[in-house]
Amino acid sequence: MKKILGVMVAFLVVILALPLSAQAYSYSKVYFDNDNKKNLGELTADGEHYSWAPASDFSVKLVEDDGATEWVKAYCIEPNQDAVLGGDLSTEVELTTLDNVTGGLEAAWLFDYAYDDYDSGDYSESELNGALQLAIWEVITEDDGNYDLYTGDFFIGDNSKANVDLTNSYLAALETDFASADQAYLSSKYVAAQNATYQDFILRYDGFTPAGGVIEPPESTPTPEPASMLLLAFGLFGLAGLKRKFNK
């Protein structure tokens, strides 16, 4: 009986210690679109003041752990952190769904909403990049849902060179109550790429890859709940008791 108990305890310890499984990704190249950048002028994010804030999209080359690569379009979701840039990188990142990031779903909605404007010809690409990045920083930084470009934890200066009217039109149209279908749609096209040292990005991994491929966000293996594990343990104990009874 003691041997059986020892085996069961060891089994439970191994099960409870199993880590979440995830696909590994890294950056091999990250380029800032200098040709279509927009100087946003003065802004403040979470107490950090910037007198000159350039904004544009990023082109990011992601590498999967099996060596497959994909180019994706990205915007910053961490304004107070420096971005890793270059063409010969090996920077590990963790992909996570945007519902795990403050303002993440809102940022994905803005990205998706503004995406249609890139083909309209109504604005220059630099205007679109500046307006979208400004709107994304606003929803990422303000966690109370009060989106005002001139007050709060994120605000711009009076000399802002951004297309404020365009940014405000994005924020005014923004949906904040996401049904499960909306979340599923946004999660099918957008993901957050996080790194402890460098700037986090929101990636649109559908429609921006030369090979037409799609990078899927990693799926986690559910960790067994403590109650489930207790039921399993009691079941094993019961089986051990029955075996001992019949052996008598």
GINOR-V495599 format. One record per backbone hydrogen bond with DSSP energy under -1.0 kcal/mol. NH is the residue of the N-H (numbers start at 1). CO is the residue of the C=O. If there is no record, write none. Layout:
{{NH,CO} {NH,CO}}
This chain:
{{5,1} {6,2} {7,3} {8,4} {9,5} {10,6} {11,7} {12,8} {13,9} {14,10} {15,11} {16,12} {17,13} {18,15} {26,63} {27,91} {28,61} {29,61} {30,86} {31,59} {33,57} {34,32} {37,34} {38,55} {40,53} {43,50} {44,155} {45,48} {46,153} {48,45} {50,43} {55,38} {58,74} {59,31} {60,72} {61,29} {62,70} {63,26} {64,68} {65,24} {67,64} {70,62} {72,60} {73,204} {74,58} {75,202} {77,200} {81,78} {86,30} {89,28} {91,27} {93,25} {94,194} {96,192} {100,97} {101,98} {104,101} {107,103} {108,104} {109,105} {110,106} {111,107} {112,108} {113,109} {114,110} {115,111} {117,114} {118,115} {128,124} {129,125} {130,126} {131,127} {132,128} {133,129} {134,130} {135,131} {136,132} {137,133} {138,134} {139,135} {140,136} {141,137} {142,138} {151,148} {155,44} {156,149} {157,42} {160,157} {164,162} {167,163} {168,164} {169,165} {170,166} {171,167} {172,168} {173,169} {183,179} {184,180} {185,181} {186,182} {187,183} {189,186} {190,186} {191,203} {192,96} {193,201} {194,94} {199,82} {201,193} {202,75} {203,191} {204,73} {205,189} {212,209} {229,225} {230,226} {231,227} {232,228} {233,229} {234,230} {235,231} {236,232} {237,233} {238,234} {239,235} {240,236} {241,237} {242,238} {243,239} {244,240} {245,241} {246,242} {247,243} {248,244}}
